[in-house]
Amino acid sequence: MFCIGVLTAVIGDVASHFGCTVCINDAITAITFVALGTSVPDFHHGWLCFWFSVAVIGILTALIGDVSSHFGCSVGIPDALTAISLVAMGTSLPDTFASKVSAIQDSTADNSVGNVTGSNAVNVFLGIGIAWSIAALYHAWHGRPFIVPPGNLAFSVTIFCSEALIAIIIIVLRRCDSIGGELGGPQKSKIITSIFFLSLWIFYLVMSTLEVYDVIEGF
């Protein structure tokens, strides 16, 4: 109770001096600050800190995913749409910031682009593979098959793969002499490429949303 009282007093003092916006922002980011403040020093050549950081990232990612799922359920958003929008954004933002840091600090785009493809590979092959393997073994142990209906997956994955192919072609074309590489280049080309990639993501969300709500027919 004492801690709650102190916390309430601190929040009230912050709100009175800086306003409610700063207070709300501090409350939202408090979990991240606590997680970053409890990191382990680099004992044993940094391995202990590495695995502790991986565990913290996993916990925060799971928390973001659960909060997004509950929010989608509360406002009536279908699970298929919540998965490709709220949950996907929440779990992918750390990878986005990591790629940005790599793009700024490294001399090549290998780590920046490789982080995106590597994280997706882990999500698809390791994340889904382990979950499905455990579920399949569990159902097989009880003498029944493990079947997952595709739902809206076929349409969504088709749109995603088509746009991914377009993105790869654009990245390859950016290696021309006038631009010079996958990332960076002249200001005009950077803005055009960024807007085009953002439009691909918006188009993917719009088409998937229309298919989920049966506005257009999927397959």
Beta strands, then each sheet from edge to edge (+ up, - down):
end
